[in-house]
């Protein structure tokens, strides 16, 4: 194929039960590494569930990393190498592995600890606000009495907010009065907010000790849409990732500027595929199950 392809890696919230079907004899080393580093029976959980257990933050994060890396291996084995990679929140760690910045074993060590630390923070939640632009949602967050902020800029009119229950309730009511639609998200805590500061500080102790290499495939930051090449700069951004806002619109805008025509969501589900299609029509977004259309 002649078109430049981007690999986009999804984060928590994607459906990973049943992913055991992709595990073949060629993948046993990767699965064994993931289970050893996480201390979890990931293959069994991905094949059998139960979904409630698999969806728990401390299990979902290493399971999602494993599933996405399995999908990534399938594409690489078919000779499909991306021109650029990016990941949404947790998915950024898969992008770091794919681009050669992080070793797989280090990624599983970080992500396992990341999931455990984030799962301990339960004093708030997250809501999606639809039909309102970013500036208006930001103004709503500033207007309420509770502590709430924009967590994910997922689309021109699809914003996720994060914070305490009071702030989320007030912001939701104000958004509805301004013509927005509000959807509470089934997450365990207020990700990408200041409530995650302690978890971020604890995770930093592990990340600081791990070597980051220069990417061999261009990498776009989920925090600011910046194309990254300096490993020190990459580590600096990753150290703030748990509390920082995910600017997915900036990511898609950036890969469009790079001349990308096809973007594959490397993992099961179609969350990033749907988001991308709502951001731009200049790129063809495909879920992993449809990747064979471009081989």
Helices and strands as residue ranges (DSSP letters): E 5-9, G 19-22, G 25-27, H 28-38, H 42-48, H 51-55, H 57-77, E 84-87, H 91-98, H 104-119, E 124-130, H 134-143, E 148-155, E 158-164, H 165-177, E 181-184, G 194-196, H 197-207, E 218-220, E 227-228, H 231-238, E 246-247, H 248-257, E 262-265, H 271-279, E 284-287, G 288-293
